[in-house]
Amino acid sequence: MRGILAVVFALALAWAGPSRAEVKDATPNGFTIENSRVVPVDAKTAWNALVNDVGQWWPKDHTWWGDATRLSIQPRAGGCFCEIDGDRQAWHMTVTFVDPGTLLRMTGGLGPLQGMGLSGALEWRFEKVGEGTKITLWYRAGGYTPDDLRKFVPVVDQVQAQQLGGLADYLETRAKADGGAGR
């Protein structure tokens, strides 16, 4: 039976492939994006990699100073998703909700959205799927800007898929190295 489950899970992972992206809505003043990916580890392992190893999986070209190891997430209400490089510092988002292994919510504007005066709610959701975990990265952002935000949605969606992909690839590599011990 375990062999059949492993084959079914492997097929599900192959089918899931890269992140599943969906633009939920887009208007001139805001948008909602959702990307999902299934990983071959339990939710606790996925959660721990999210909050403790962010510098290992976050794309370095999506940091202010090109070094993802300068990133940290404090998984507590009021905690900081920060990038600290000596005197150069960025508070990317504020942690507003923590339910370990289930949901991490942060608020703020990522990247250039912050400088545009926009804000949003970003959620990392974890759901058991077979012997693995479905990770969903959901982001709703908006606010006043003279620009039509719909034109930014494809780029933000691509970046979010890359960020989720970084975490998923990291977890898949670790699971292979551990022989599936992350379940």
Secondary structure, 3 states (H helix, E strand, C coil): CHHHHHHHHHHHHHHHCCCEEEEEEEECCEEEEEEEEEECCCHHHHHHHHHHCHHHHCCHHHCCCCCHHHEEECCCCCCEEEEEECCEEEEEEEEEEEECCCEEEEECCCCHHHHCCCEEEEEEEEEEECCEEEEEEEEEEECCCCCCHHHHHHHHHHHHHHHHHHHHHHHHHHHHHCCCCCC
